[in-house]
Amino acid sequence: MIAQAELVDRLNKFFNVAAFDESGDRRYFPAGYESMIERYLAEGFLSGTFNGLMLDNTAQVERVYLIVFPSTQALDTIIAKEVERGAPGALIFSHHMADYRENSGTFTYMAE
């Protein structure tokens, strides 16, 4: 088990997240999305580069899941596995913050 803060610090340094400002991606947000997700986001995420820790929901991380797109199916599977094992603490490391629909070429954002 590792402290989430330590893991995030290591990942931020390794990937040099401060050097890549992707905050312009908010232009793809559906109307009202930003205000809906704001209460769930890690402090400073919306005012930062849109890289690094997005959701701050555990102090300790026991397991890390790697995904490219956070589809509802992938997230539901991960959540079910974590609930089944008692939800001791997990981090989902995702390349994108939204799911991509190849057939329509659009992003699908997490529902509340």
N, C-alpha and C positions, 0 to 999 in steps of 0.2 A: 504494500500500500504506500502511496506517496501523497503528500499534501498537494491539493489542486494548485495552489499558488506557486509551489515550486515547479510542478510540471508545466504550467502555463508559462512561467518565466523562462524555463529551458526551451520550450517550443518557440516562444516569441524571439528569443535570441538566435536559435538555429535557423529559423525561417526569415529573420530580419523583418518582421511584420511592419515595423514603423516606416520602412522604405517603400512600401507599396500601398498607396492611397487608393482605395477602391470605393470611397464614399459616394462617388458619382453613380454607383449602382442603385442608389435610392430612386433614380428616375424610372426604374423598372417596377417599383412597388405599386401594387394596386392602390386605388384611392382609399385612404383611411388606414392602410396597413401599418404605417409607421406608428401612429398613435395607439393602435391595438397591441402591437408587440412591445412597445416601449417599457411597460411595467415588468416584463420578463427578462429584459436584456441586462447584461453585466453593465455596471456603472461605466459611463463614458463610451460605450460601444457606438452609439449613434453620432456622437460628436468626434469620433476617432476615424481610423482608416478603414473600418469595416473588416478588419483582420484581427485575429487573436480570439480571446475568449468572448463568445457571444452570449451564452447563458451561464450564469453563475449559480449553480444549484447543489453543489456538494463541497464539503471541506476536504474530504479525502477521496482519492481515486484508487479503486482496486482493479478496474478493468477499463481498457480503452478499445473503442470500436472505430474502425476506419471505413468511411464511406465517401463516395464521390458526390453523389446527389442525395440530399435528405428526403427521399420519397416517404410518403405516409406509410407505405408497406414496410420499408426498412426501419423507420422509427418505431412503428408498432411492434415489430419483431424484437427490436432491442429492448424496448420498454417491457415487453412480456417476459423476456429472459431475465431482466433485472428484477422484476417483481417476483418471479419464480425463485430466484436465489436470495431474496430478502432485501434487495436494493441497497447493498452496502456502499455503493458509490461508483459511478461510471462516468466516463467522458466520451462523447461522440466527436471524433475528429473528422470534419467534413471539408472537402475541397471547395464546395459551393454552399451558399446559404439558402438555396432554393432548389427544388426539383426541376428537372428539365424535361419537357415533353417533346420528344423528337418528331412526332407526327405533326405537331403544330408549330414547332420552333419557339415555344414560349416557356417561361418559367412559372412554376406553381409554388406559391409560398405557403408556409405552414399555417394551418388554421388554428384559431384560438382554442 
